[in-house]
Structures are given as structure tokens and as C-alpha cells.
Amino acid sequence: MSLDAYRRTQSISATPRATEYRLMSQVTGDMIQARENGLKGAALMRPLHRNREVWSTLAILCGSPGNKLPAMLRASIISLALWVERYTSDVIRQRDSIDALISVNCAIIEGLAMENGSHPPMAENVLPV
């Protein structure tokens, strides 16, 4: 079986929550790795940009007509996405550290893990998948 066929099968069989969990774990793992490597400011652009993209996409999906999540949850996700956008700018300008972004993502990962019935990972053990 080729790698492309495996990826297609995986994307078809994965639940939306499992996909969100995997993506958030990858993005958070990248930010943790950047922090451990001592990256600061503009050197953090790649993992921070990817994190912004994920949160922006989540906000767009939550604002889309037909989204079946409860209204309060959608509003909370959109609010978090707006915060991530603003806070990321402060991290790039070295006004704040990346730690709060990592903490928020880890809380989301834990929530997704509990929703899927699996054991939530420890925040520091989140690694790219």
C-alpha cells in the first residue's frame, strides 16, 4: 500500500475530533520544541504561524452556517482564536512568552482526548505526530 493510499484511508476513517486532536498535538509539539530550542521573537514565526492558521480555521468553521456545535462553544472557540491572534503578535515582539499559547492548546488537546474517551496526555509530553 502506498503512502498516499494510506493517508487517504486514514483521512476517511478518522473522526473530526481525532483529526483535530492530531493537528492540535502536532502544532503544540512544534511550539514546545521551539521553546525547548530557545527560539524567541521572529525565530518562532513558523510554529506561531501554523498555530494561528489552525485557530483561524477553527474560528471560520465555528462561524459557518450549519455548524452543529453548541452556540456557546462556538463563541468560546472564536474568542480563543481572536486571543491567539493578538497574543501571538506579542510573542513575536517578545512582549510575552510562548507558554500561554502552549497551555491553551494543551487544554484543548486534553478536552479532545476526554471527548474521545482516551487518557489526556501530559502537557509536556505532547509531541509532533
C-alpha positions, 0 to 999 in steps of 0.5 A, a space after each residue: 500500500 502506498 503512502 498516499 493510499 494510506 493517508 487517504 484511508 486514514 483521512 476517511 476513517 478518522 473522526 473530526 475530533 481525532 483529526 483535530 486532536 492530531 493537528 492540535 498535538 502536532 502544532 503544540 509539539 512544534 511550539 514546545 520544541 521551539 521553546 525547548 530550542 530557545 527560539 524567541 521573537 521572529 525565530 518562532 514565526 513558523 510554529 506561531 504561524 501554523 498555530 494561528 492558521 489552525 485557530 483561524 480555521 477553527 474560528 471560520 468553521 465555528 462561524 459557518 452556517 450549519 455548524 452543529 456545535 453548541 452556540 456557546 462553544 462556538 463563541 468560546 472557540 472564536 474568542 480563543 482564536 481572536 486571543 491567539 491572534 493578538 497574543 501571538 503578535 506579542 510573542 513575536 515582539 517578545 512582549 510575552 512568552 510562548 507558554 500561554 499559547 502552549 497551555 491553551 492548546 494543551 487544554 484543548 488537546 486534553 478536552 479532545 482526548 476526554 471527548 474521545 474517551 482516551 487518557 489526556 496526555 501530559 502537557 509536556 509530553 505532547 509531541 509532533 505526530 
